[in-house]
Amino acid sequence: MPTPPERRQRRAGGMSDALGRADLAAEFLRRNSNYRAEHAQMQQRIANGAVAKNAAESAFARRWGLSFRHGTG
């Protein structure tokens, strides 16, 4: 999983590398081989049309305890 753009900007801009709770959790998951394998499987199933994108992403988020702020970005 790629490094989020805001983290790349923070590092490139010389800002502190101190991670907040959300950043730390995202980094933990990014390094978790089970999470990465399940994410890849989910992406493949979506690409193959085996499952609807919204349904797959919602189920994946619930399984891994993920939540997202709406309206960001």
Secondary structure, 3 states (H helix, E strand, C coil): CCCCHHHHHHHHCCCCCCCCHHHHHHHHHHHCHHHHHHHHHHHHHHHCCCCCHHHHHHHHHHHHCCCCCCCCC
